[in-house]
Amino acid sequence: MTSSFDLRPYLEDMERFADGQLSAAEQEAFEERMLEDPELLKAHQAYEQLTADLRWAAGHEILQEQLQALDQSLDQRQQALTRVQRSPATTRRRTRRRWLLAIMGVILVGIGTWLMLRPSEDDAPAAWSRYYQPDMGLSEDEPSIARRPLLAEAMHQYQAGRYPDALRILQRLSPDQVGQDTLLYYNGIFLLQQDRATAARSYLRRVSQQSNSPLAGKALYHLGMVHWRNKHPVEARAILRQVADDPNNPYREDAQLVLHDNVLQDQ
């Protein structure tokens, strides 16, 4: 169901961001604003849901228009047949049924052919899921969570698959408690597991740029997979190539497999 959040103050910015009308610098600045402005982030999430609902509704509207056009066409054909040849009522009904079946058959064949030949939209998410290696989270034995019960609880919820709960708990922590890179990284990971790749991108990119962080290499891999999830294969390929070339990156072999299998197809 579409959110009741008032999008009007943010609509122009959301449309430019979604349509790719922003420059690279403007896009990065917009993503930084989302990190700092909860209302803007909420507006972005509501906008994504709204556009998904509109795409669903548009598909049903097109189908309805096609059926109406078909009905009008059948009426016109029937009227023409009636004028040319007066037939008994039973013959007219049979003729109408034959026309309907013939036209519906042509439409169904066309739809079937299109479905077989078009690139399946389901293939990309399925391929992404096969190749993506999620972060398992911190274990209870990690020294970094031994004295941090909130962080430990966030990891427990995450490992149990309760990603929204994990994210809410994580966001109660401050950088002073766990370190900025850790907080940013797991915000990105938790969002990605909720299929919110766009929101996760800013967090992961910031960590990947912190060369002194032990999480930078891992963040770079997940950032590459975010770009793949968002249908940006060129950016994904470039980032995963960096991961594949880094002998110290724990995701090196995973990135190499993606590149070797050539599953990143240009959109």
N, C-alpha and C positions, 0 to 999 in steps of 0.2 A: 504494500500500500504506500502511496506517495506521502512524504512527510508534509505536515502542516506548517513547517518552518517558512517564515516570510523571506523569499529569495530576492524580492525586488531591489533592495539596496545593493545587492551583490551581482545581479543578473548580467550586467554588461561585462564585468570582469570575468565571470564564470564562462560566458560564451566565448570570449576571446581566448581564454586559457584552454578550453575544450577544443576549439577549432584550430589550435596551433598558430594563432595570429600574433603571439608574443615572441619577441626575440629571445635568444638563449638567456641573456641577462635579465630580461623582464620575467621570464618563466621562473628563473631561480629566485628572483626577488619575491614573486608571488608565492612560491612554495615556502619561503622563509616566513612570509606573513601568516601562512596557515599554521606554521609551528607556534607562532607567538599569539595568534588571535583565535581563541576557541570558537567564537561566533563565525568567523570566516571558514574554519574547518568544518563546522556543522553545516554551513551553507553549501560548501562543496559536496559534502556527502548527500545532502538533500537534492542538489542539482543532479548528481549522478543517478540517484534513484528516479528522479523525475524524467530524465532523458530515457532511461530504460523503460519506464512505463509508457512513454510516448511512442517509442519504437514498437512496443507490443501492441498498442492501440492502433498504430498506423497499419500494421500488418492485417488486423481484423477489418479495418475500414476499406483497405484495398480489395480484400476478398469480397466484402459486401457489395462494393461497386461493380466488381466483375460479375457477381451473380445477378445484380439488377440489370446490367447490360445484356447478359445472356437472356434474361426473361423478356426484355424489350425486343431483342432480336427474334426470339421465338414468336412473339406476338406479331411482328411485322411479316415474318415468313407465313404464319398462319393466315393472316389477312390476305396476303398475295395469293395463296393457294385457294382461298375461298372465292376470291374474285374470278380466278381463272377457271376453276372447276368446282361446281357445286357437288358436294359429296354428302352422304349420310353422316349423321353425328358420330356414329361409331368409327367410320373411316377417318374423320377429322381427328378424333382422339388418338387413333393409332398413328396417324401421320405426325401429330404433335409429339407423341412419345418417341417415335423413331428419330425425329429431329433432335429431341432432347438427349436421347441416348447417344446419338452420333456426335453431337457437339460436346457432351460431357466426356465421351471417350477420347476425343481429340485433346480436350483440356487436360484430362488425366495423363494421357501419354506425354503431352508437353511438360507437365509438372514432373512426371517421373523421370523424363530425360534430363530436365534441368537439375533435379536433385542428384542424379547420378554423375552428371558432368561438372557441376559446380564444385569448387573447393569447399570441403566441409568445414563449417565454423567450429564444429566440435572437435576436429582433429587437433587443432592447435592447443587448446587447454589440456586435452588428453596427453599429447606429446610432452607438454610442459610438466605435467604431473609425473610422468614416467621418469623424466630426467632430473627434476628438482630434488635436491637433497636438503631437507629442512634442518635447521639447527635444533639439537636435542635439548637445549637449555642447560642451565647449571645444575649439577647434581648436589645432593645434600652434603657430600663430602668436601665440596669446594670451600676453601677458606673464606672466599669473598661473601658467602652467605651464612657462615656459621653464627655471626652475631647480628644478622639482619633478618629478623623474622618476616618483615613485609616482603623482602626480596625472595625469601624461601617460599612464602605462600604463593607469590606470583608465579614462581617456577613450578610449584605443585599444580596450580590451576592450568598452566600452559601444557604441562606434560600429560594432564588428564583430558586435554582437548577442549577445555573451557576457556577459549581465547578471549572473549570479551571480559570475563571476570579477571583473567590474568592481566589484561591491559589496564583495567580500572585500578587494580592493586598497585601495579607498577607505577602508574602516574601519581600515586601518593608519595612516592619517594622523591628526594631531591638529589641533584648532582653531588652535593656535599656528602651524601650518605653512601653512594655507590660509585661515584665517578661519572663525569658527563658522557664519556664514550660508551660506558656500559648501559646507561639509561637510554641514550639515543639508539644504540644498536638493538636492544631488546624491544623498544617501542616499534622500530621498523620490522623486526621479526614477527612480533605479535600481530601487527597490522597485516603483514603479508599472509599470515596463516588465516586471516579472516577474509582473504581475497580482496584486500584494499591496497592493491599494489601502488596506486598513484600516491596515496597518503604515506605509504612506507618509503617511497623513493627518497624524499628529502632527508629523513633520518639516516638512512643507510649511506647516502652520498656524503653527508657531513662526517660520518665516522671513517669512511674510506679515504677521506682527504687528511685524516690525522695520522701522519706517517709514524708518529711515536706511539700509537695505540696498538696493543697486541690484537685488537679486534679489526684493524683496518683491512687486512687481507680477507677475512671472512665477510666483512661488510661489502667488499668489492664483488665477491662472487654473488651474493644475494642481490646486489644492485644490478648486476648483469642479468640475472634471472627476472628481476622486476621489469627491465626493459623488454625482455622477451615476452613476459606476460602482458605488457602493455602494447604489444605488436610494434616494437621498435627494433627490428632485427639487426640493423646496421650498428646501432649503439650497443646492443647486447653482444654482438659478435666481437666488437672491439674490446669491450670490457672483459669478456670471458677469455679472450686471447691473452690479456695481461695476467689473468689468474693462471692460465695454462702454462705461461712462461715463467712463473714464479715457483722455484723449487721449494720454497718455505710455506707456500699457501696450502692449508689443509684440504682445500677443495680443488687442488690442481688436477687430479685425475678426473673428477666430475666434469670440470670445464673442458678438459681434453676430449672426453667422450662426446660431449655436445658438439664440439667442433668437428671431430672425426666423422660422426654420423651425419653431419650436414643437415641438421633438422631446423636450422634457423633460416627460413625461407623469407625472401623479401615480400612485404605486404603490398 
